[in-house]
Amino acid sequence: MSEKEIIIKEDFIRLDSLMKLSDAVVTGGHAKIVIQNGEVKVNGEVCTQRGKKMREGDFFTFDGLKVTVKKC
């Protein structure tokens, strides 16, 4: 599994936006589909909320990629 860290300035970022920013998906539509299909795990549990607020320390896994949120 490959891992990435995404640094944000805000308090949170939406899961679908984080997936696009980290290049886990190409489009927001793709993010919506894989999230709603239950293919994405947030902090180890399946998440079907594309608007899930991801804060520092949170992570998602999808398709062999783990992305962790860091705040600057």
CHARMM internal coordinates of N, CA and C (Angstrom, degrees):
IC EDIT
DIST 1 N 1 CA 1.4569
DIST 1 CA 1 C 1.5310
ANGL 1 N 1 CA 1 C 108.89
DIST 1 C 2 N 1.3196
ANGL 1 CA 1 C 2 N 116.07
DIHE 1 N 1 CA 1 C 2 N 129.67
DIST 2 N 2 CA 1.4593
ANGL 1 C 2 N 2 CA 119.02
DIHE 1 CA 1 C 2 N 2 CA 176.16
DIST 2 CA 2 C 1.5295
ANGL 2 N 2 CA 2 C 108.91
DIHE 1 C 2 N 2 CA 2 C -88.57
DIST 2 C 3 N 1.3292
ANGL 2 CA 2 C 3 N 114.80
DIHE 2 N 2 CA 2 C 3 N 154.34
DIST 3 N 3 CA 1.4597
ANGL 2 C 3 N 3 CA 120.14
DIHE 2 CA 2 C 3 N 3 CA -176.95
DIST 3 CA 3 C 1.5165
ANGL 3 N 3 CA 3 C 110.80
DIHE 2 C 3 N 3 CA 3 C -128.83
DIST 3 C 4 N 1.3476
ANGL 3 CA 3 C 4 N 115.39
DIHE 3 N 3 CA 3 C 4 N 146.15
DIST 4 N 4 CA 1.4616
ANGL 3 C 4 N 4 CA 122.51
DIHE 3 CA 3 C 4 N 4 CA 177.19
DIST 4 CA 4 C 1.5169
ANGL 4 N 4 CA 4 C 108.17
DIHE 3 C 4 N 4 CA 4 C -136.84
DIST 4 C 5 N 1.3269
ANGL 4 CA 4 C 5 N 114.91
DIHE 4 N 4 CA 4 C 5 N 154.54
DIST 5 N 5 CA 1.4621
ANGL 4 C 5 N 5 CA 121.25
DIHE 4 CA 4 C 5 N 5 CA 170.37
DIST 5 CA 5 C 1.5155
ANGL 5 N 5 CA 5 C 107.51
DIHE 4 C 5 N 5 CA 5 C -118.95
DIST 5 C 6 N 1.3045
ANGL 5 CA 5 C 6 N 116.65
DIHE 5 N 5 CA 5 C 6 N 133.31
DIST 6 N 6 CA 1.4583
ANGL 5 C 6 N 6 CA 122.09
DIHE 5 CA 5 C 6 N 6 CA 176.11
DIST 6 CA 6 C 1.5241
ANGL 6 N 6 CA 6 C 107.49
DIHE 5 C 6 N 6 CA 6 C -113.25
DIST 6 C 7 N 1.3174
ANGL 6 CA 6 C 7 N 115.72
DIHE 6 N 6 CA 6 C 7 N 126.13
DIST 7 N 7 CA 1.4691
ANGL 6 C 7 N 7 CA 120.95
DIHE 6 CA 6 C 7 N 7 CA -178.61
DIST 7 CA 7 C 1.5216
ANGL 7 N 7 CA 7 C 108.94
DIHE 6 C 7 N 7 CA 7 C -97.71
DIST 7 C 8 N 1.3323
ANGL 7 CA 7 C 8 N 115.39
DIHE 7 N 7 CA 7 C 8 N 128.53
DIST 8 N 8 CA 1.4625
ANGL 7 C 8 N 8 CA 120.84
DIHE 7 CA 7 C 8 N 8 CA 179.08
DIST 8 CA 8 C 1.5293
ANGL 8 N 8 CA 8 C 109.48
DIHE 7 C 8 N 8 CA 8 C -119.29
DIST 8 C 9 N 1.3214
ANGL 8 CA 8 C 9 N 115.61
DIHE 8 N 8 CA 8 C 9 N 155.60
DIST 9 N 9 CA 1.4716
ANGL 8 C 9 N 9 CA 121.19
DIHE 8 CA 8 C 9 N 9 CA 177.44
DIST 9 CA 9 C 1.5240
ANGL 9 N 9 CA 9 C 110.92
DIHE 8 C 9 N 9 CA 9 C -97.70
DIST 9 C 10 N 1.3370
ANGL 9 CA 9 C 10 N 115.77
DIHE 9 N 9 CA 9 C 10 N -27.13
DIST 10 N 10 CA 1.4598
ANGL 9 C 10 N 10 CA 121.28
DIHE 9 CA 9 C 10 N 10 CA -178.23
DIST 10 CA 10 C 1.5275
ANGL 10 N 10 CA 10 C 109.99
DIHE 9 C 10 N 10 CA 10 C -80.08
DIST 10 C 11 N 1.3335
ANGL 10 CA 10 C 11 N 116.29
DIHE 10 N 10 CA 10 C 11 N 176.06
DIST 11 N 11 CA 1.4622
ANGL 10 C 11 N 11 CA 120.98
DIHE 10 CA 10 C 11 N 11 CA 178.59
DIST 11 CA 11 C 1.5204
ANGL 11 N 11 CA 11 C 112.00
DIHE 10 C 11 N 11 CA 11 C -73.63
DIST 11 C 12 N 1.3422
ANGL 11 CA 11 C 12 N 116.82
DIHE 11 N 11 CA 11 C 12 N -27.81
DIST 12 N 12 CA 1.4559
ANGL 11 C 12 N 12 CA 120.22
DIHE 11 CA 11 C 12 N 12 CA -179.21
DIST 12 CA 12 C 1.5184
ANGL 12 N 12 CA 12 C 110.06
DIHE 11 C 12 N 12 CA 12 C -154.22
DIST 12 C 13 N 1.3350
ANGL 12 CA 12 C 13 N 114.68
DIHE 12 N 12 CA 12 C 13 N 166.69
DIST 13 N 13 CA 1.4600
ANGL 12 C 13 N 13 CA 122.76
DIHE 12 CA 12 C 13 N 13 CA 173.46
DIST 13 CA 13 C 1.5246
ANGL 13 N 13 CA 13 C 106.77
DIHE 12 C 13 N 13 CA 13 C -139.06
DIST 13 C 14 N 1.3227
ANGL 13 CA 13 C 14 N 116.62
DIHE 13 N 13 CA 13 C 14 N 142.57
DIST 14 N 14 CA 1.4645
ANGL 13 C 14 N 14 CA 120.32
DIHE 13 CA 13 C 14 N 14 CA 179.13
DIST 14 CA 14 C 1.5251
ANGL 14 N 14 CA 14 C 109.55
DIHE 13 C 14 N 14 CA 14 C -69.11
DIST 14 C 15 N 1.3187
ANGL 14 CA 14 C 15 N 115.47
DIHE 14 N 14 CA 14 C 15 N 146.48
DIST 15 N 15 CA 1.4567
ANGL 14 C 15 N 15 CA 121.09
DIHE 14 CA 14 C 15 N 15 CA -178.86
DIST 15 CA 15 C 1.5254
ANGL 15 N 15 CA 15 C 112.39
DIHE 14 C 15 N 15 CA 15 C -55.57
DIST 15 C 16 N 1.3280
ANGL 15 CA 15 C 16 N 117.71
DIHE 15 N 15 CA 15 C 16 N -46.39
DIST 16 N 16 CA 1.4701
ANGL 15 C 16 N 16 CA 118.94
DIHE 15 CA 15 C 16 N 16 CA -178.67
DIST 16 CA 16 C 1.5213
ANGL 16 N 16 CA 16 C 111.68
DIHE 15 C 16 N 16 CA 16 C -63.45
DIST 16 C 17 N 1.3244
ANGL 16 CA 16 C 17 N 117.36
DIHE 16 N 16 CA 16 C 17 N -38.11
DIST 17 N 17 CA 1.4703
ANGL 16 C 17 N 17 CA 121.23
DIHE 16 CA 16 C 17 N 17 CA 177.30
DIST 17 CA 17 C 1.5242
ANGL 17 N 17 CA 17 C 111.11
DIHE 16 C 17 N 17 CA 17 C -66.97
DIST 17 C 18 N 1.3123
ANGL 17 CA 17 C 18 N 116.49
DIHE 17 N 17 CA 17 C 18 N -39.60
DIST 18 N 18 CA 1.4611
ANGL 17 C 18 N 18 CA 121.12
DIHE 17 CA 17 C 18 N 18 CA 178.24
DIST 18 CA 18 C 1.5247
ANGL 18 N 18 CA 18 C 110.98
DIHE 17 C 18 N 18 CA 18 C -63.61
DIST 18 C 19 N 1.3195
ANGL 18 CA 18 C 19 N 116.19
DIHE 18 N 18 CA 18 C 19 N -39.09
DIST 19 N 19 CA 1.4622
ANGL 18 C 19 N 19 CA 119.69
DIHE 18 CA 18 C 19 N 19 CA 179.15
DIST 19 CA 19 C 1.5277
ANGL 19 N 19 CA 19 C 110.97
DIHE 18 C 19 N 19 CA 19 C -64.40
DIST 19 C 20 N 1.3358
ANGL 19 CA 19 C 20 N 117.25
DIHE 19 N 19 CA 19 C 20 N -39.89
DIST 20 N 20 CA 1.4643
ANGL 19 C 20 N 20 CA 120.39
DIHE 19 CA 19 C 20 N 20 CA 177.50
DIST 20 CA 20 C 1.5272
ANGL 20 N 20 CA 20 C 110.58
DIHE 19 C 20 N 20 CA 20 C -68.52
DIST 20 C 21 N 1.3212
ANGL 20 CA 20 C 21 N 116.96
DIHE 20 N 20 CA 20 C 21 N -44.64
DIST 21 N 21 CA 1.4643
ANGL 20 C 21 N 21 CA 121.79
DIHE 20 CA 20 C 21 N 21 CA -178.12
DIST 21 CA 21 C 1.5297
ANGL 21 N 21 CA 21 C 111.77
DIHE 20 C 21 N 21 CA 21 C -61.37
DIST 21 C 22 N 1.3093
ANGL 21 CA 21 C 22 N 116.42
DIHE 21 N 21 CA 21 C 22 N -34.40
DIST 22 N 22 CA 1.4647
ANGL 21 C 22 N 22 CA 120.57
DIHE 21 CA 21 C 22 N 22 CA -177.85
DIST 22 CA 22 C 1.5299
ANGL 22 N 22 CA 22 C 113.03
DIHE 21 C 22 N 22 CA 22 C -89.15
DIST 22 C 23 N 1.3285
ANGL 22 CA 22 C 23 N 116.49
DIHE 22 N 22 CA 22 C 23 N 3.12
DIST 23 N 23 CA 1.4702
ANGL 22 C 23 N 23 CA 122.51
DIHE 22 CA 22 C 23 N 23 CA -179.40
DIST 23 CA 23 C 1.5316
ANGL 23 N 23 CA 23 C 113.42
DIHE 22 C 23 N 23 CA 23 C 64.65
DIST 23 C 24 N 1.3343
ANGL 23 CA 23 C 24 N 116.99
DIHE 23 N 23 CA 23 C 24 N 23.52
DIST 24 N 24 CA 1.4617
ANGL 23 C 24 N 24 CA 120.38
DIHE 23 CA 23 C 24 N 24 CA 175.16
DIST 24 CA 24 C 1.5277
ANGL 24 N 24 CA 24 C 109.75
DIHE 23 C 24 N 24 CA 24 C -72.68
DIST 24 C 25 N 1.3305
ANGL 24 CA 24 C 25 N 115.84
DIHE 24 N 24 CA 24 C 25 N -28.82
DIST 25 N 25 CA 1.4682
ANGL 24 C 25 N 25 CA 122.85
DIHE 24 CA 24 C 25 N 25 CA 175.85
DIST 25 CA 25 C 1.5273
ANGL 25 N 25 CA 25 C 107.87
DIHE 24 C 25 N 25 CA 25 C -135.99
DIST 25 C 26 N 1.3127
ANGL 25 CA 25 C 26 N 115.83
DIHE 25 N 25 CA 25 C 26 N 162.59
DIST 26 N 26 CA 1.4651
ANGL 25 C 26 N 26 CA 120.24
DIHE 25 CA 25 C 26 N 26 CA -177.90
DIST 26 CA 26 C 1.5254
ANGL 26 N 26 CA 26 C 111.73
DIHE 25 C 26 N 26 CA 26 C -90.18
DIST 26 C 27 N 1.3283
ANGL 26 CA 26 C 27 N 116.21
DIHE 26 N 26 CA 26 C 27 N -37.31
DIST 27 N 27 CA 1.4637
ANGL 26 C 27 N 27 CA 120.18
DIHE 26 CA 26 C 27 N 27 CA -176.31
DIST 27 CA 27 C 1.5247
ANGL 27 N 27 CA 27 C 111.41
DIHE 26 C 27 N 27 CA 27 C -130.27
DIST 27 C 28 N 1.3247
ANGL 27 CA 27 C 28 N 115.01
DIHE 27 N 27 CA 27 C 28 N 163.44
DIST 28 N 28 CA 1.4491
ANGL 27 C 28 N 28 CA 120.15
DIHE 27 CA 27 C 28 N 28 CA 175.07
DIST 28 CA 28 C 1.5180
ANGL 28 N 28 CA 28 C 111.82
DIHE 27 C 28 N 28 CA 28 C -64.76
DIST 28 C 29 N 1.3253
ANGL 28 CA 28 C 29 N 116.17
DIHE 28 N 28 CA 28 C 29 N -33.23
DIST 29 N 29 CA 1.4612
ANGL 28 C 29 N 29 CA 120.49
DIHE 28 CA 28 C 29 N 29 CA 177.51
DIST 29 CA 29 C 1.5195
ANGL 29 N 29 CA 29 C 111.90
DIHE 28 C 29 N 29 CA 29 C -63.80
DIST 29 C 30 N 1.3247
ANGL 29 CA 29 C 30 N 115.94
DIHE 29 N 29 CA 29 C 30 N -40.19
DIST 30 N 30 CA 1.4689
ANGL 29 C 30 N 30 CA 120.21
DIHE 29 CA 29 C 30 N 30 CA 177.19
DIST 30 CA 30 C 1.5267
ANGL 30 N 30 CA 30 C 109.88
DIHE 29 C 30 N 30 CA 30 C -64.43
DIST 30 C 31 N 1.3445
ANGL 30 CA 30 C 31 N 116.48
DIHE 30 N 30 CA 30 C 31 N -42.83
DIST 31 N 31 CA 1.4729
ANGL 30 C 31 N 31 CA 120.68
DIHE 30 CA 30 C 31 N 31 CA 177.68
DIST 31 CA 31 C 1.5186
ANGL 31 N 31 CA 31 C 110.35
DIHE 30 C 31 N 31 CA 31 C -58.37
DIST 31 C 32 N 1.3328
ANGL 31 CA 31 C 32 N 116.77
DIHE 31 N 31 CA 31 C 32 N -45.51
DIST 32 N 32 CA 1.4637
ANGL 31 C 32 N 32 CA 121.33
DIHE 31 CA 31 C 32 N 32 CA -179.14
DIST 32 CA 32 C 1.5282
ANGL 32 N 32 CA 32 C 110.81
DIHE 31 C 32 N 32 CA 32 C -58.06
DIST 32 C 33 N 1.3209
ANGL 32 CA 32 C 33 N 116.50
DIHE 32 N 32 CA 32 C 33 N -44.99
DIST 33 N 33 CA 1.4600
ANGL 32 C 33 N 33 CA 120.82
DIHE 32 CA 32 C 33 N 33 CA -177.39
DIST 33 CA 33 C 1.5293
ANGL 33 N 33 CA 33 C 111.81
DIHE 32 C 33 N 33 CA 33 C -64.54
DIST 33 C 34 N 1.3383
ANGL 33 CA 33 C 34 N 116.87
DIHE 33 N 33 CA 33 C 34 N -49.68
DIST 34 N 34 CA 1.4669
ANGL 33 C 34 N 34 CA 118.43
DIHE 33 CA 33 C 34 N 34 CA -176.20
DIST 34 CA 34 C 1.5276
ANGL 34 N 34 CA 34 C 111.79
DIHE 33 C 34 N 34 CA 34 C -68.80
DIST 34 C 35 N 1.3326
ANGL 34 CA 34 C 35 N 117.11
DIHE 34 N 34 CA 34 C 35 N -31.97
DIST 35 N 35 CA 1.4707
ANGL 34 C 35 N 35 CA 120.02
DIHE 34 CA 34 C 35 N 35 CA 177.25
DIST 35 CA 35 C 1.5293
ANGL 35 N 35 CA 35 C 109.79
DIHE 34 C 35 N 35 CA 35 C -68.58
DIST 35 C 36 N 1.3262
ANGL 35 CA 35 C 36 N 116.58
DIHE 35 N 35 CA 35 C 36 N -48.57
DIST 36 N 36 CA 1.4616
ANGL 35 C 36 N 36 CA 120.29
DIHE 35 CA 35 C 36 N 36 CA -178.41
DIST 36 CA 36 C 1.5292
ANGL 36 N 36 CA 36 C 112.03
DIHE 35 C 36 N 36 CA 36 C -66.62
DIST 36 C 37 N 1.3180
ANGL 36 CA 36 C 37 N 117.96
DIHE 36 N 36 CA 36 C 37 N -25.60
DIST 37 N 37 CA 1.4657
ANGL 36 C 37 N 37 CA 121.67
DIHE 36 CA 36 C 37 N 37 CA 177.16
DIST 37 CA 37 C 1.5252
ANGL 37 N 37 CA 37 C 112.70
DIHE 36 C 37 N 37 CA 37 C -80.89
DIST 37 C 38 N 1.3361
ANGL 37 CA 37 C 38 N 117.83
DIHE 37 N 37 CA 37 C 38 N -2.40
DIST 38 N 38 CA 1.4579
ANGL 37 C 38 N 38 CA 121.19
DIHE 37 CA 37 C 38 N 38 CA 178.12
DIST 38 CA 38 C 1.5213
ANGL 38 N 38 CA 38 C 113.87
DIHE 37 C 38 N 38 CA 38 C 77.81
DIST 38 C 39 N 1.3273
ANGL 38 CA 38 C 39 N 117.01
DIHE 38 N 38 CA 38 C 39 N 23.40
DIST 39 N 39 CA 1.4613
ANGL 38 C 39 N 39 CA 121.13
DIHE 38 CA 38 C 39 N 39 CA -178.45
DIST 39 CA 39 C 1.5273
ANGL 39 N 39 CA 39 C 113.36
DIHE 38 C 39 N 39 CA 39 C -88.27
DIST 39 C 40 N 1.3277
ANGL 39 CA 39 C 40 N 117.27
DIHE 39 N 39 CA 39 C 40 N -6.16
DIST 40 N 40 CA 1.4684
ANGL 39 C 40 N 40 CA 121.98
DIHE 39 CA 39 C 40 N 40 CA -175.69
DIST 40 CA 40 C 1.5230
ANGL 40 N 40 CA 40 C 109.34
DIHE 39 C 40 N 40 CA 40 C -112.88
DIST 40 C 41 N 1.3285
ANGL 40 CA 40 C 41 N 115.04
DIHE 40 N 40 CA 40 C 41 N 134.72
DIST 41 N 41 CA 1.4677
ANGL 40 C 41 N 41 CA 120.56
DIHE 40 CA 40 C 41 N 41 CA 174.95
DIST 41 CA 41 C 1.5239
ANGL 41 N 41 CA 41 C 108.76
DIHE 40 C 41 N 41 CA 41 C -110.81
DIST 41 C 42 N 1.3325
ANGL 41 CA 41 C 42 N 115.31
DIHE 41 N 41 CA 41 C 42 N 136.75
DIST 42 N 42 CA 1.4657
ANGL 41 C 42 N 42 CA 122.00
DIHE 41 CA 41 C 42 N 42 CA 175.28
DIST 42 CA 42 C 1.5154
ANGL 42 N 42 CA 42 C 107.45
DIHE 41 C 42 N 42 CA 42 C -115.53
DIST 42 C 43 N 1.3152
ANGL 42 CA 42 C 43 N 115.72
DIHE 42 N 42 CA 42 C 43 N 122.34
DIST 43 N 43 CA 1.4657
ANGL 42 C 43 N 43 CA 121.86
DIHE 42 CA 42 C 43 N 43 CA -178.16
DIST 43 CA 43 C 1.5288
ANGL 43 N 43 CA 43 C 111.23
DIHE 42 C 43 N 43 CA 43 C 52.14
DIST 43 C 44 N 1.3409
ANGL 43 CA 43 C 44 N 115.30
DIHE 43 N 43 CA 43 C 44 N 37.01
DIST 44 N 44 CA 1.4570
ANGL 43 C 44 N 44 CA 121.02
DIHE 43 CA 43 C 44 N 44 CA 174.60
DIST 44 CA 44 C 1.5201
ANGL 44 N 44 CA 44 C 116.41
DIHE 43 C 44 N 44 CA 44 C 89.58
DIST 44 C 45 N 1.3499
ANGL 44 CA 44 C 45 N 117.79
DIHE 44 N 44 CA 44 C 45 N -3.51
DIST 45 N 45 CA 1.4573
ANGL 44 C 45 N 45 CA 120.73
DIHE 44 CA 44 C 45 N 45 CA -178.82
DIST 45 CA 45 C 1.5246
ANGL 45 N 45 CA 45 C 110.29
DIHE 44 C 45 N 45 CA 45 C -122.42
DIST 45 C 46 N 1.3225
ANGL 45 CA 45 C 46 N 116.59
DIHE 45 N 45 CA 45 C 46 N 143.61
DIST 46 N 46 CA 1.4632
ANGL 45 C 46 N 46 CA 120.69
DIHE 45 CA 45 C 46 N 46 CA 178.73
DIST 46 CA 46 C 1.5230
ANGL 46 N 46 CA 46 C 109.61
DIHE 45 C 46 N 46 CA 46 C -58.27
DIST 46 C 47 N 1.3402
ANGL 46 CA 46 C 47 N 115.47
DIHE 46 N 46 CA 46 C 47 N 133.39
DIST 47 N 47 CA 1.4714
ANGL 46 C 47 N 47 CA 121.19
DIHE 46 CA 46 C 47 N 47 CA 179.76
DIST 47 CA 47 C 1.5256
ANGL 47 N 47 CA 47 C 108.79
DIHE 46 C 47 N 47 CA 47 C -126.00
DIST 47 C 48 N 1.3249
ANGL 47 CA 47 C 48 N 116.63
DIHE 47 N 47 CA 47 C 48 N 129.72
DIST 48 N 48 CA 1.4602
ANGL 47 C 48 N 48 CA 120.70
DIHE 47 CA 47 C 48 N 48 CA 179.15
DIST 48 CA 48 C 1.5305
ANGL 48 N 48 CA 48 C 111.63
DIHE 47 C 48 N 48 CA 48 C -113.74
DIST 48 C 49 N 1.3298
ANGL 48 CA 48 C 49 N 117.19
DIHE 48 N 48 CA 48 C 49 N 14.06
DIST 49 N 49 CA 1.4719
ANGL 48 C 49 N 49 CA 121.98
DIHE 48 CA 48 C 49 N 49 CA 179.02
DIST 49 CA 49 C 1.5224
ANGL 49 N 49 CA 49 C 108.92
DIHE 48 C 49 N 49 CA 49 C -101.21
DIST 49 C 50 N 1.3351
ANGL 49 CA 49 C 50 N 116.99
DIHE 49 N 49 CA 49 C 50 N 107.72
DIST 50 N 50 CA 1.4631
ANGL 49 C 50 N 50 CA 117.98
DIHE 49 CA 49 C 50 N 50 CA -178.05
DIST 50 CA 50 C 1.5259
ANGL 50 N 50 CA 50 C 111.75
DIHE 49 C 50 N 50 CA 50 C -70.82
DIST 50 C 51 N 1.3279
ANGL 50 CA 50 C 51 N 117.94
DIHE 50 N 50 CA 50 C 51 N -22.52
DIST 51 N 51 CA 1.4571
ANGL 50 C 51 N 51 CA 121.92
DIHE 50 CA 50 C 51 N 51 CA 178.34
DIST 51 CA 51 C 1.5204
ANGL 51 N 51 CA 51 C 113.51
DIHE 50 C 51 N 51 CA 51 C -90.54
DIST 51 C 52 N 1.3234
ANGL 51 CA 51 C 52 N 116.95
DIHE 51 N 51 CA 51 C 52 N 10.78
DIST 52 N 52 CA 1.4707
ANGL 51 C 52 N 52 CA 122.00
DIHE 51 CA 51 C 52 N 52 CA -179.80
DIST 52 CA 52 C 1.5231
ANGL 52 N 52 CA 52 C 109.66
DIHE 51 C 52 N 52 CA 52 C -51.98
DIST 52 C 53 N 1.3172
ANGL 52 CA 52 C 53 N 116.26
DIHE 52 N 52 CA 52 C 53 N 129.68
DIST 53 N 53 CA 1.4689
ANGL 52 C 53 N 53 CA 120.76
DIHE 52 CA 52 C 53 N 53 CA 179.56
DIST 53 CA 53 C 1.5278
ANGL 53 N 53 CA 53 C 109.37
DIHE 52 C 53 N 53 CA 53 C -80.53
DIST 53 C 54 N 1.3059
ANGL 53 CA 53 C 54 N 115.43
DIHE 53 N 53 CA 53 C 54 N 118.68
DIST 54 N 54 CA 1.4601
ANGL 53 C 54 N 54 CA 122.32
DIHE 53 CA 53 C 54 N 54 CA 179.81
DIST 54 CA 54 C 1.5201
ANGL 54 N 54 CA 54 C 108.08
DIHE 53 C 54 N 54 CA 54 C -100.44
DIST 54 C 55 N 1.3218
ANGL 54 CA 54 C 55 N 116.05
DIHE 54 N 54 CA 54 C 55 N 121.43
DIST 55 N 55 CA 1.4640
ANGL 54 C 55 N 55 CA 121.77
DIHE 54 CA 54 C 55 N 55 CA -177.92
DIST 55 CA 55 C 1.5319
ANGL 55 N 55 CA 55 C 109.82
DIHE 54 C 55 N 55 CA 55 C -112.63
DIST 55 C 56 N 1.3193
ANGL 55 CA 55 C 56 N 116.65
DIHE 55 N 55 CA 55 C 56 N 172.57
DIST 56 N 56 CA 1.4585
ANGL 55 C 56 N 56 CA 121.14
DIHE 55 CA 55 C 56 N 56 CA -178.59
DIST 56 CA 56 C 1.5323
ANGL 56 N 56 CA 56 C 110.71
DIHE 55 C 56 N 56 CA 56 C -51.85
DIST 56 C 57 N 1.3227
ANGL 56 CA 56 C 57 N 115.30
DIHE 56 N 56 CA 56 C 57 N 131.68
DIST 57 N 57 CA 1.4564
ANGL 56 C 57 N 57 CA 121.01
DIHE 56 CA 56 C 57 N 57 CA 179.72
DIST 57 CA 57 C 1.5250
ANGL 57 N 57 CA 57 C 113.86
DIHE 56 C 57 N 57 CA 57 C 93.89
DIST 57 C 58 N 1.3408
ANGL 57 CA 57 C 58 N 116.78
DIHE 57 N 57 CA 57 C 58 N -20.04
DIST 58 N 58 CA 1.4648
ANGL 57 C 58 N 58 CA 120.03
DIHE 57 CA 57 C 58 N 58 CA 176.64
DIST 58 CA 58 C 1.5222
ANGL 58 N 58 CA 58 C 109.44
DIHE 57 C 58 N 58 CA 58 C -72.12
DIST 58 C 59 N 1.3258
ANGL 58 CA 58 C 59 N 116.55
DIHE 58 N 58 CA 58 C 59 N 154.06
DIST 59 N 59 CA 1.4566
ANGL 58 C 59 N 59 CA 120.37
DIHE 58 CA 58 C 59 N 59 CA 176.80
DIST 59 CA 59 C 1.5249
ANGL 59 N 59 CA 59 C 110.09
DIHE 58 C 59 N 59 CA 59 C -145.47
DIST 59 C 60 N 1.3220
ANGL 59 CA 59 C 60 N 114.72
DIHE 59 N 59 CA 59 C 60 N 155.83
DIST 60 N 60 CA 1.4604
ANGL 59 C 60 N 60 CA 119.49
DIHE 59 CA 59 C 60 N 60 CA 171.47
DIST 60 CA 60 C 1.5135
ANGL 60 N 60 CA 60 C 108.76
DIHE 59 C 60 N 60 CA 60 C -125.30
DIST 60 C 61 N 1.3269
ANGL 60 CA 60 C 61 N 114.97
DIHE 60 N 60 CA 60 C 61 N 154.49
DIST 61 N 61 CA 1.4588
ANGL 60 C 61 N 61 CA 121.17
DIHE 60 CA 60 C 61 N 61 CA 173.91
DIST 61 CA 61 C 1.5194
ANGL 61 N 61 CA 61 C 107.83
DIHE 60 C 61 N 61 CA 61 C -125.27
DIST 61 C 62 N 1.3312
ANGL 61 CA 61 C 62 N 114.34
DIHE 61 N 61 CA 61 C 62 N 139.65
DIST 62 N 62 CA 1.4586
ANGL 61 C 62 N 62 CA 121.19
DIHE 61 CA 61 C 62 N 62 CA 179.19
DIST 62 CA 62 C 1.5186
ANGL 62 N 62 CA 62 C 108.91
DIHE 61 C 62 N 62 CA 62 C -161.87
DIST 62 C 63 N 1.3092
ANGL 62 CA 62 C 63 N 116.98
DIHE 62 N 62 CA 62 C 63 N 128.58
DIST 63 N 63 CA 1.4578
ANGL 62 C 63 N 63 CA 122.65
DIHE 62 CA 62 C 63 N 63 CA 171.70
DIST 63 CA 63 C 1.5354
ANGL 63 N 63 CA 63 C 112.67
DIHE 62 C 63 N 63 CA 63 C 52.62
DIST 63 C 64 N 1.3414
ANGL 63 CA 63 C 64 N 116.88
DIHE 63 N 63 CA 63 C 64 N 44.87
DIST 64 N 64 CA 1.4595
ANGL 63 C 64 N 64 CA 121.19
DIHE 63 CA 63 C 64 N 64 CA 177.02
DIST 64 CA 64 C 1.5152
ANGL 64 N 64 CA 64 C 115.23
DIHE 63 C 64 N 64 CA 64 C 79.14
DIST 64 C 65 N 1.3241
ANGL 64 CA 64 C 65 N 117.18
DIHE 64 N 64 CA 64 C 65 N 12.06
DIST 65 N 65 CA 1.4681
ANGL 64 C 65 N 65 CA 122.07
DIHE 64 CA 64 C 65 N 65 CA -179.84
DIST 65 CA 65 C 1.5242
ANGL 65 N 65 CA 65 C 109.81
DIHE 64 C 65 N 65 CA 65 C -121.24
DIST 65 C 66 N 1.3247
ANGL 65 CA 65 C 66 N 116.09
DIHE 65 N 65 CA 65 C 66 N 136.21
DIST 66 N 66 CA 1.4649
ANGL 65 C 66 N 66 CA 121.62
DIHE 65 CA 65 C 66 N 66 CA 173.72
DIST 66 CA 66 C 1.5245
ANGL 66 N 66 CA 66 C 107.33
DIHE 65 C 66 N 66 CA 66 C -117.90
DIST 66 C 67 N 1.3450
ANGL 66 CA 66 C 67 N 116.27
DIHE 66 N 66 CA 66 C 67 N 125.52
DIST 67 N 67 CA 1.4501
ANGL 66 C 67 N 67 CA 121.74
DIHE 66 CA 66 C 67 N 67 CA -179.25
DIST 67 CA 67 C 1.5166
ANGL 67 N 67 CA 67 C 108.79
DIHE 66 C 67 N 67 CA 67 C -121.54
DIST 67 C 68 N 1.3383
ANGL 67 CA 67 C 68 N 115.55
DIHE 67 N 67 CA 67 C 68 N 124.94
DIST 68 N 68 CA 1.4640
ANGL 67 C 68 N 68 CA 122.27
DIHE 67 CA 67 C 68 N 68 CA -178.86
DIST 68 CA 68 C 1.5330
ANGL 68 N 68 CA 68 C 109.19
DIHE 67 C 68 N 68 CA 68 C -110.95
DIST 68 C 69 N 1.3363
ANGL 68 CA 68 C 69 N 116.16
DIHE 68 N 68 CA 68 C 69 N 141.20
DIST 69 N 69 CA 1.4640
ANGL 68 C 69 N 69 CA 122.12
DIHE 68 CA 68 C 69 N 69 CA 179.41
DIST 69 CA 69 C 1.5211
ANGL 69 N 69 CA 69 C 108.96
DIHE 68 C 69 N 69 CA 69 C -90.85
DIST 69 C 70 N 1.3292
ANGL 69 CA 69 C 70 N 115.61
DIHE 69 N 69 CA 69 C 70 N 130.80
DIST 70 N 70 CA 1.4645
ANGL 69 C 70 N 70 CA 123.25
DIHE 69 CA 69 C 70 N 70 CA 172.97
DIST 70 CA 70 C 1.5191
ANGL 70 N 70 CA 70 C 107.74
DIHE 69 C 70 N 70 CA 70 C -122.55
DIST 70 C 71 N 1.3144
ANGL 70 CA 70 C 71 N 116.52
DIHE 70 N 70 CA 70 C 71 N 148.39
DIST 71 N 71 CA 1.4621
ANGL 70 C 71 N 71 CA 120.46
DIHE 70 CA 70 C 71 N 71 CA 178.75
DIST 71 CA 71 C 1.5224
ANGL 71 N 71 CA 71 C 108.64
DIHE 70 C 71 N 71 CA 71 C -112.87
DIST 71 C 72 N 1.3292
ANGL 71 CA 71 C 72 N 115.54
DIHE 71 N 71 CA 71 C 72 N 136.01
DIST 72 N 72 CA 1.4684
ANGL 71 C 72 N 72 CA 118.30
DIHE 71 CA 71 C 72 N 72 CA 179.83
DIST 72 CA 72 C 1.5095
ANGL 72 N 72 CA 72 C 111.13
DIHE 71 C 72 N 72 CA 72 C -91.03
END
COOR INIT
IC SEED 1 N 1 CA 1 C
IC BUILD
